[in-house]
């Protein structure tokens, strides 16, 4: 009988309940917070790669010949990616391809591999997107 009363008192006891709730909820809240940080860095890097492709295409418009356009586009796209620096992480150089299809259209494609990035290394507790970022922009060679 006495043992049953002690068990009943233990069930009614509220001491330490906040600590128990914290232990249960803290991992989920921390995963949510770090997930937000990881995805914001990832989307910033994706925007950087898209901006590099757009800037490369914009610079290519100033070229007079296809080789000059390719050189201008690749140089400018690499400068923009270098400007993002630590956001992209991973010491990978971007792959910039620029080409003309001969029909008055010029295409700039920028690819970047984020496998070496800290968010891809240490963010394994959150479902991560593909580490391969890619963007392409097509511009006309002029004329109306």
N, C-alpha and C positions, 0 to 999 in steps of 0.2 A: 504494500500500500504506500509506504513512504517513497519507494523508488518511482512509482507512478506519479506522485506529487512533484518530485524533483524533475522528472521529464516534462511535466506540464509547465513548470516554472521556466525551464530552459526554452520552451517554445514561445513563451510570452516575453522573454527577455529581448529588449531592443538594442542593447549595447553592442557596438561593433557592426551594426547593420549598414552604416554608411561605408565602412571599409569593405564590406562584402560586395556592396553594389559597385563600388569603385573597381574592385578586382574583376567583376564581371563585365563592366561597360568600358573600362579604359582601353583594352586592346582594340575594340571596334572603333572607338573614337580616334585613337592614335592612327589606326590604319586609314581612316577616312581623311584625317588631316594630312598625313603624308601622301596619300593618293592625290589629293588636291594639289599639293606642291609638285609632285612628280609630273602630273599631267599638265600643269601650267608651264613647266619647263619644256616638256615635250612639244606643246603647241607653240611656244615661243620659237623653238628651233624649227618647227615646220613653217612658221611664218617667215623666218629668216631665209630658209631655202627658197621659198616662193618669191621673196623679195629679191634674192640674188638672181633668179631666173628673169624676173621682170626688168631688173636693172641691166642685165646682160643684153636682153632684147632691145631695150631702149638705147643702149650704147651702140648696138649693131646698126641701127638706122643711120648713124652718121658715116658709116663706111661707104666707100665708092666702089669697091670690088668685093667679091665673095671672100677671098682670103683676108682682106682687111676687116670685113665685118666679123669674121670668125675670131680673129685676134682681138678685136675690140670687145666682143661679147664675152669671151673667155676671161680676159683680163678683168673686166668690170665685175663679173659674177664672182670671181675669186676674191676680189677686194671686198665685196659686200659680205661674203661668208667669213672672211678674216675679221671684219668689223664686229661680227657677233661673238667672236672669241669664245669665252668660257660658257656661254649659254649652250652652244652646240656640244661642248664637251668632246671627249675622245679626240685624240690627236690625228684624226683622219683628214686627208685633203679631199676636197670636193671633186667630183667628176663632172666636168662641164663639157657638154658637146653642143656645138653650134653647126648648123648646116643649112644650106639653101636647097630647096627642091627643084629649082629651075622654073617654077611657074609664078614667080613673084612673091613667094612666101619664104620667110626665114624663121627657123625654129631654134630655140635655145632650151636645153634640158640640163638641169642641175640635179645631181644625185649625191647624197651624203649618208654615210653609214655611222650610226650612233652606237654601235656595239661597245666601243671603248668608253662611252659616257658613264659618269658615276650613277646617273639615274637608272641606267640599264643594268649596271652591276649590282647595286645595293637595293634596288626597288623591287626585288623578286616577290615580296609579300603582297604586292598589288598586281592584278592582271595588266601586263604591259602591252602596248601596241608594237607594231613592227619597228625595228630599229632602222630600217631603210627608208630614208626620206627622199622624196623625188618630186620635182615640179618642172613643168615645161610651159613655155610661152611661145606663141606664134605671132609674128608681125609681118606686115606686107613690106615689100621692098620699095614702096613708093608708088606714085601714080594714082590716078583717080578713076 
